[in-house]
Amino acid sequence: MNGTYRYRPEDFSGLLGLPGELRVFYELLELFKKDSTDDNWFGLKKHWEDLFFTIKHREVEGFLNPIAATELRGYLEELVNAA
């Protein structure tokens, strides 16, 4: 992960699955920006969908504040749409 992002994976340590999935998301985003192939786009989009539900699960479980979860999902969606 080379870029600077508003939400860092280590900000979510202790939240089951979220730090690792966030790190992979950023890596896939950087890969797609470097090489905009259909395969890289599909991988990024698929992982974004999985990450969306991981965030939602942590929110429903009470481990992530609903406002913070909404802001995080919105930010990541902006990154995907801008890619």
C-alpha positions in Angstrom: 0.0 0.0 0.0 1.7 3.1 -1.2 -0.9 5.9 -1.2 -2.1 8.2 1.5 -5.7 7.5 2.5 -8.1 9.2 4.9 -8.8 5.9 6.7 -5.8 3.7 7.5 -6.1 -0.1 8.1 -4.4 0.3 11.5 -7.2 2.7 12.6 -9.5 -0.3 12.7 -7.2 -2.8 14.5 -9.3 -5.1 16.7 -12.3 -5.1 14.3 -12.6 -8.5 12.9 -11.5 -8.6 9.3 -11.6 -4.9 8.6 -7.9 -3.9 8.7 -6.9 -6.7 6.4 -9.7 -6.2 3.9 -9.1 -2.4 3.9 -5.4 -3.0 3.1 -6.3 -5.3 0.3 -8.8 -2.8 -1.1 -6.2 -0.1 -1.2 -3.7 -2.5 -2.9 -6.3 -3.4 -5.5 -7.2 0.3 -6.1 -3.5 1.1 -6.6 -3.1 -1.9 -9.0 -6.1 -0.8 -11.0 -4.8 2.8 -11.2 -1.5 1.5 -12.4 -3.0 -1.0 -14.9 -6.6 -0.4 -15.8 -7.6 -3.8 -17.2 -11.0 -5.4 -16.9 -9.6 -8.1 -14.6 -8.2 -5.5 -12.2 -11.5 -3.5 -12.3 -13.5 -6.7 -11.6 -11.2 -7.6 -8.7 -11.5 -4.1 -7.2 -15.2 -4.0 -7.6 -15.7 -7.4 -6.1 -13.5 -6.7 -3.1 -15.3 -3.3 -2.6 -18.6 -5.2 -2.4 -17.1 -7.6 0.2 -15.6 -4.7 2.2 -19.0 -2.9 2.1 -20.6 -5.8 3.9 -17.7 -6.3 6.4 -18.2 -2.6 7.4 -21.9 -3.2 7.7 -21.5 -6.3 9.8 -19.1 -4.4 12.2 -21.7 -1.6 12.4 -24.6 -4.0 13.1 -22.6 -5.8 15.7 -22.0 -2.5 17.5 -18.2 -2.4 17.0 -18.3 0.5 14.5 -20.3 3.7 15.1 -23.0 4.1 12.4 -21.9 7.5 11.4 -18.3 6.4 11.1 -19.4 3.4 9.1 -21.4 5.5 6.7 -18.5 7.9 6.2 -16.1 5.1 5.6 -18.4 3.4 3.1 -18.9 6.7 1.3 -15.2 7.5 1.2 -14.4 4.1 -0.3 -17.2 4.3 -2.8 -15.8 7.7 -3.9 -12.4 6.1 -4.5 -13.9 3.3 -6.6 -16.0 5.7 -8.6 -13.0 7.9 -9.2 -10.8 5.0 -10.3 
